[in-house]
Structures are given as C-alpha cells and as structure tokens.
Amino acid sequence: MPEQAPTEEIVTGADSEPGKKEPRRSASPDLMLLADVMDYTTLSKAVLYRLMKREEFPAPVHLAPNRRAWRTVEVREWVDNRVAA
C-alpha cells in the first residue's frame, strides 16, 4: 500500500461561509463606512436607514454617486447620547 502524504488542517473562522465577502472598512479615522457604523452601533442596516428617514440618526456624507460614509464624531456622539438617556 503506498504511503499517503501528510495533510494540513485548514483552519477557517466559525462564521465563514463559502463565497461570502467581507464588508469594506474605512481607512479614515474621520469617516465610517456602513459596516463600521453597523459594528459600532450594533444596529442593522434596516434600522439605521429607518432612523435616518425619521431624522433620528446622523445623515451620511455623499462622497461619490454610490459611496456614503458617516462622520465618526457624529456617530459616536449619537451613541453617547443614547447611553446617557
């Protein structure tokens, strides 16, 4: 019987799914992309947009036709106000 080559164990994250892309993150400390805002506030995309529609969450800055970002200071202020309330 031929000897089998040793195999390596591939370690993957518990949450990783095949074909699932990692959301983009902001490289700027002054701006947060949607994924950053969702992580920081622990709110879903739907909840964030619902709050923005009711003008209860800071509006994003339109950087390009399909690119929006939130000012980090405004998001942190909003969270601090919610915690204090």
Contact map, one row per residue, 1 for C-alpha under 8 A:
1110000000000000000000000000000000000000000000000000000000000000000000000000000000000
1111000000000000000000000000000000000000000000000000000000000000000000000000000000000
1111100000000000000000000000000000000000000000000000000000000000000000000000000000000
0111110000000000000000000000000000000000000000000000000000000000000000000000000000000
0011111000000000000000000000000000000000000000000000000000000000000000000000000000000
0001111100000000000000000000000000000000000000000000000000000000000000000000000000000
0000111110000000000000000000000000000000000000000000000000000000000000000000000000000
0000011111000000000000000000000000000000000000000000000000000000000000000000000000000
0000001111100000000000000000000000000000000000000000000000000000000000000000000000000
0000000111110000000000000000000000000000000000000000000000000000000000000000000000000
0000000011111000000000000000000000000000000000000000000000000000000000000000000000000
0000000001111101000000000000000000000000000000000000000000000000000000000000000000000
0000000000111111000000000000000000000000000000000000000000000000000000000000000000000
0000000000011111000000000000000000000000000000000000000000000000000000000000000000000
0000000000001111100000000000000000000000000000000000000000000000000000000000000000000
0000000000011111110100000000000000000000000000000000000000000000000000000000000000000
0000000000000011111100000000000000000000000000000000000000000000000000000000000000000
0000000000000001111100000000000000000000000000000000000000000000000000000000000000000
0000000000000000111110000000000000000000000000000000000000000000000000000000000000000
0000000000000001111111000000000000000000000000000000000000000000000000000000000000000
0000000000000000001111100000000000000000000000000000000000000000000000000000000000000
0000000000000000000111110000000000000000000000000000000000000000000000000000000000000
0000000000000000000011111000000000100000000000000000000000000000000000000000000000000
0000000000000000000001111100000010100000000000000000000000000000000000000000000000000
0000000000000000000000111110000110110000000000000000000000000000000000000000000000000
0000000000000000000000011111101110010000000000000000000000000000000000000000000000000
0000000000000000000000001111100000000000000000000000000000000000000000000000000000000
0000000000000000000000000111111100000000000000000000000000000000000000000000000000000
0000000000000000000000000111111100000000000000000000000000000000000000010000000000000
0000000000000000000000000001111100000000000000000000000000000000000000111000000000000
0000000000000000000000000101111110000000000000000000000000000000000011110000000000000
0000000000000000000000001101111111111000000000000000000000000000000011110000000000000
0000000000000000000000011100001111111000000000000000000000000000000111000000000000000
0000000000000000000000000000000111111100000010000000000000000000000111000000000000000
0000000000000000000000111000000111111110000000000000000000000000000000000000000000000
0000000000000000000000001100000111111111000000000000000000000000000000000000000000000
0000000000000000000000000000000111111111110000000000000000000000000001000010000000000
0000000000000000000000000000000001111111111110010000000000000000000000000000000000000
0000000000000000000000000000000000111111111000000000000000000000000000000000000000000
0000000000000000000000000000000000011111110000000000000000000000000000000000000000000
0000000000000000000000000000000000001111111000000000000000000000000000000000001000000
0000000000000000000000000000000000001111111100000000000000000000000000000000000000000
0000000000000000000000000000000000000110111110110000000000000000000000000000000000000
0000000000000000000000000000000000000100011111110000000000000000000000000000000000000
0000000000000000000000000000000001000100001111111000000000000000000000000000000000000
0000000000000000000000000000000000000000000111111100000000000000000000000000000000000
0000000000000000000000000000000000000000001111111110000000000000000000000000000000000
0000000000000000000000000000000000000100001111111111000010000000000000000000000000000
0000000000000000000000000000000000000000000011111111100000000000000000000000000000000
0000000000000000000000000000000000000000000001111111110000000000000000000000000000000
0000000000000000000000000000000000000000000000111111111110000000000000000000000000000
0000000000000000000000000000000000000000000000011111111111100000000000000000000000000
0000000000000000000000000000000000000000000000001111111100000000000000000000000000000
0000000000000000000000000000000000000000000000000111111110000000000000000000000000000
0000000000000000000000000000000000000000000000000011111111100000000000000000000000000
0000000000000000000000000000000000000000000000000011111111000000000000000000000000000
0000000000000000000000000000000000000000000000010011011111100000000000000010010000000
0000000000000000000000000000000000000000000000000001001111110000000001000110010000000
0000000000000000000000000000000000000000000000000001001011111000000001000000000000000
0000000000000000000000000000000000000000000000000000000001111100000111100000000000000
0000000000000000000000000000000000000000000000000000000000111110000111100000000000000
0000000000000000000000000000000000000000000000000000000000011111111110000000000000000
0000000000000000000000000000000000000000000000000000000000001111111110000000000000000
0000000000000000000000000000000000000000000000000000000000000111111100000000000000000
0000000000000000000000000000000000000000000000000000000000000111111000000000000000000
0000000000000000000000000000000000000000000000000000000000000111111100000000000000000
0000000000000000000000000000000000000000000000000000000000000111111110000000000000000
0000000000000000000000000000000011000000000000000000000000011111011111000000000000000
0000000000000000000000000000001111000000000000000000000000011110001111100000000000000
0000000000000000000000000000001111001000000000000000000001111000000111110110000000000
0000000000000000000000000000011100000000000000000000000000011000000011111110000000000
0000000000000000000000000000111100000000000000000000000000000000000001111111000000000
0000000000000000000000000000010000000000000000000000000000000000000000111111100000000
0000000000000000000000000000000000000000000000000000000001000000000001111111110000000
0000000000000000000000000000000000001000000000000000000011000000000001111111111000000
0000000000000000000000000000000000000000000000000000000000000000000000011111111100000
0000000000000000000000000000000000000000000000000000000000000000000000001111111110000
0000000000000000000000000000000000000000000000000000000011000000000000000111111111000
0000000000000000000000000000000000000000100000000000000000000000000000000011111111100
0000000000000000000000000000000000000000000000000000000000000000000000000001111111110
0000000000000000000000000000000000000000000000000000000000000000000000000000111111111
0000000000000000000000000000000000000000000000000000000000000000000000000000011111111
0000000000000000000000000000000000000000000000000000000000000000000000000000001111111
0000000000000000000000000000000000000000000000000000000000000000000000000000000111111
0000000000000000000000000000000000000000000000000000000000000000000000000000000011111
